[in-house]
């Protein structure tokens, strides 16, 4: 189990922020008769969750900057450390009262070339009280249990986002979806990229890919997969972006197959 000071700070912050999500999830189930009402409610929940995370993390590490889904870039006192935050990953699930959502927080440092590198990552599923975490070079854990990716190459289960005709790159998404199915894999669209990555690390999923994600969707989860023995890159095999880009992750054998196929 990881117990460094920074992991403790991040864990405390996400657990405090999760209290509101648990309360709000119970309320949103009552709003399903009104799609707009539920969507507005969840947007407010997103903002409240981010505010708590900013306050808690900022109080504990006042020199850190932030990159967040709702606010964007917040400069720190020093330009060498930051937190990357997605307050509620899986908002569409939340709107529909589907319990597959997560809080994602990564701590990053600049390397010698000035690039951001994730050093600590947490993906927390508050609805099932599952805390996935990792520190670079120290392994990955689910609560107190060490994680390891699967070794499956048969009966493979993958997750991705559903191809949507209204989005740029629809045909590419559809083509990749079809190629994955033609491999014989079962493909699901679960709705939370951060939690998908945590599930890959835990061996529940064998792989996941996304055509386009923002840094806050994948910074923490990618580190957790890598520390659980998996492989992570963009779809071209390059390091994932610290802004936005594609993602491919899986156990080592499935990753190699998907890298060639997708």
C-alpha positions in Angstrom: 0.0 0.0 0.0 1.3 3.4 -1.0 1.7 5.9 1.9 3.9 8.7 0.7 3.0 12.2 1.9 1.7 13.3 -1.6 -0.4 10.1 -2.0 -1.9 10.8 1.4 -2.7 14.4 0.4 -4.4 13.3 -2.8 -6.3 10.4 -1.1 -7.6 12.8 1.6 -8.7 15.3 -1.1 -10.6 12.8 -3.3 -12.3 11.2 -0.4 -13.6 14.5 0.8 -14.7 15.5 -2.7 -16.5 12.1 -3.0 -18.9 12.8 -0.2 -20.8 15.3 -2.4 -20.8 12.9 -5.4 -22.4 10.2 -3.3 -25.1 12.6 -2.1 -25.6 14.1 -5.6 -25.8 10.6 -7.2 -28.7 9.8 -4.9 -30.4 13.0 -6.0 -29.9 12.7 -9.7 -31.8 9.4 -9.8 -34.9 11.4 -8.9 -34.4 13.7 -11.9 -34.6 11.2 -14.8 -38.0 12.5 -15.9 -36.1 15.7 -17.0 -32.9 15.2 -19.1 -32.1 18.9 -18.9 -32.7 19.0 -15.2 -30.4 16.1 -14.6 -27.7 17.5 -16.9 -27.7 20.9 -15.2 -27.6 19.2 -11.8 -24.6 17.1 -12.8 -22.8 20.1 -14.2 -23.1 21.8 -10.9 -21.9 18.7 -9.1 -18.9 18.7 -11.4 -18.1 22.3 -10.4 -18.6 21.7 -6.7 -16.3 18.6 -6.8 -13.6 20.5 -8.6 -13.8 23.4 -6.1 -13.3 21.0 -3.2 -10.3 19.3 -4.9 -8.7 22.7 -5.7 -9.1 23.9 -2.1 -7.9 20.7 -0.5 -4.9 20.1 -2.8 -4.0 23.8 -3.0 -4.0 24.1 0.8 -1.7 21.1 1.1 0.6 22.0 -1.8 0.3 25.7 -2.3 3.2 25.9 -4.8 1.6 23.4 -7.3 -0.3 24.5 -10.4 -3.4 22.8 -11.8 -4.8 21.6 -15.0 -8.5 20.9 -14.6 -11.4 20.0 -16.8 -13.6 22.9 -15.7 -11.1 25.7 -15.1 -8.2 24.8 -17.3 -4.7 25.9 -16.4 -4.1 27.5 -13.0 -0.5 28.7 -12.6 1.4 27.7 -9.5 4.0 29.5 -7.5 6.6 27.3 -9.1 6.3 26.0 -12.7 7.6 22.5 -11.9 4.7 20.7 -10.2 1.0 20.5 -10.9 -2.1 18.5 -10.3 -4.2 17.2 -13.3 -7.9 16.9 -12.2 -11.1 15.4 -13.7 -13.7 16.0 -11.0 -16.3 13.6 -12.4 -15.2 11.4 -15.3 -18.3 9.7 -16.7 -20.8 12.6 -16.5 -23.1 11.0 -19.1 -23.3 7.9 -16.9 -24.0 10.2 -13.9 -26.8 12.0 -15.8 -28.4 8.6 -16.4 -27.8 7.4 -12.8 -25.4 4.7 -14.1 -22.8 3.9 -11.3 -19.7 4.0 -13.5 -18.0 7.3 -12.6 -14.7 8.3 -11.1 -12.6 11.1 -9.7 -9.2 11.3 -11.4 -6.2 13.2 -10.0 -2.5 13.0 -11.1 0.5 14.8 -9.7 3.1 15.7 -12.4 6.6 17.1 -12.4 8.6 18.6 -15.3 11.4 16.5 -16.5 14.8 17.7 -17.7 13.3 18.5 -21.1 10.4 20.5 -19.6 7.8 17.8 -20.3 5.2 16.9 -17.7 5.6 13.4 -16.2 3.0 11.8 -13.9 4.6 10.7 -10.6 1.4 9.9 -8.6 -2.0 8.9 -9.8 -5.4 8.2 -8.2 -8.6 7.1 -9.8 -11.4 6.8 -7.2 -14.8 5.1 -7.8 -16.8 6.7 -5.0 -19.9 4.7 -5.6 -18.1 1.4 -4.9 -15.4 2.9 -2.6 -12.6 1.6 -4.8 -9.4 3.6 -4.7 -6.9 2.8 -7.5 -3.5 4.4 -7.0 0.1 4.4 -8.2 3.4 6.0 -7.7 6.1 5.9 -10.3 8.4 3.0 -9.6 6.3 1.8 -6.6 3.6 -0.3 -8.2 -0.2 0.1 -8.4 -2.8 -0.8 -5.8 -6.6 -1.1 -5.4 -7.2 0.0 -1.8 -4.6 -2.3 -0.1 -4.2 -4.9 -2.8 -1.4 -4.8 -5.3 -2.6 -4.7 -8.9 -1.4 -6.6 -12.0 -2.8 -6.5 -15.5 -4.3 -9.7 -17.0 -2.4 -12.2 -19.2 -5.4 -13.0 -21.4 -5.2 -13.3 -25.1 -8.5 -15.2 -25.5 -12.0 -14.1 -24.5 -10.6 -10.6 -24.5 -12.7 -7.8 -23.1 -12.0 -4.2 -24.3 -13.5 -0.8 -23.7 -13.6 2.3 -25.8 -15.9 5.2 -26.6 -18.9 4.8 -28.8 -18.4 6.1 -32.4 -20.6 9.2 -32.7 -21.5 10.5 -36.1 -21.6 14.1 -34.9 -17.9 14.0 -33.9 -14.8 14.6 -36.0 -13.1 11.4 -37.0 -16.3 9.4 -36.9 -15.3 7.1 -39.7 -11.9 6.3 -38.2 -13.6 5.5 -34.9 -16.0 3.2 -36.6 -13.3 1.5 -38.6 -11.2 0.8 -35.4 -14.3 -0.4 -33.6 -15.0 -2.9 -36.5 -11.4 -4.1 -36.6 -11.4 -4.8 -32.9 -14.5 -6.8 -33.2 -13.1 -8.7 -36.1 -10.2 -9.8 -33.8 -12.9 -11.7 -31.8 -12.8 -9.3 -28.8 -15.8 -8.2 -26.9 -16.0 -4.4 -27.0 -17.9 -2.3 -24.5 -18.4 1.4 -24.2 -18.3 2.0 -20.4 -18.3 5.8 -20.3 -15.3 6.6 -18.1 -11.9 6.5 -19.6 -10.2 6.9 -16.3 -12.1 4.0 -14.7 -11.5 1.9 -17.9 -7.7 2.4 -17.4 -8.0 1.5 -13.7 -9.9 -1.7 -14.7 -7.1 -2.6 -17.2 -4.6 -2.2 -14.3 -6.8 -4.5 -12.2 -7.1 -7.1 -14.9 -10.9 -6.6 -15.3 -10.4 -5.3 -18.8 -7.7 -6.6 -21.1 -7.3 -3.3 -23.0 -8.8 0.0 -23.9 -8.4 2.6 -26.6 -9.7 6.1 -27.3 -9.3 8.2 -30.4 -9.1 11.5 -28.5 -8.9 12.3 -24.8 -7.8 15.2 -22.7 -4.9 15.0 -20.3 -7.2 14.9 -17.3 -9.0 11.8 -18.6 -5.8 9.7 -18.8 -2.9 11.2 -16.8 -3.6 9.2 -13.6 -5.0 6.1 -15.2 -2.1 5.7 -17.6 0.4 5.7 -14.7 -1.7 3.1 -12.8 -1.7 0.8 -15.9 2.0 1.2 -16.4 2.8 0.5 -12.7 0.5 -2.6 -12.9 2.7 -4.0 -15.6 0.7 -2.9 -18.7 1.7 -0.9 -21.7 0.4 2.6 -22.5 0.9 4.9 -25.5 -1.1 6.9 -28.1 -2.4 5.0 -31.1 0.9 5.7 -33.0 2.9 4.1 -30.2 4.2 7.4 -28.9 3.9 8.7 -25.3 0.5 10.0 -24.5 -0.1 13.8 -24.7 -0.1 16.2 -21.8 -2.8 18.2 -23.6 -5.1 15.9 -25.7 -4.6 13.0 -28.0 -5.3 9.3 -28.6 -4.8 6.5 -26.0 -4.0 2.8 -26.2 -3.5 0.6 -23.1 -3.6 -3.0 -22.3 -1.8 -6.1 -21.0 1.4 -6.5 -22.9 0.2 -9.1 -25.4 -3.2 -7.4 -26.1 -1.5 -4.0 -26.4 0.8 -5.4 -29.1 -2.1 -6.9 -31.0 -4.2 -3.7 -30.8 -1.2 -1.5 -31.7 -0.9 -3.4 -35.0 -4.6 -3.7 -35.7 -5.8 -0.2 -34.7 
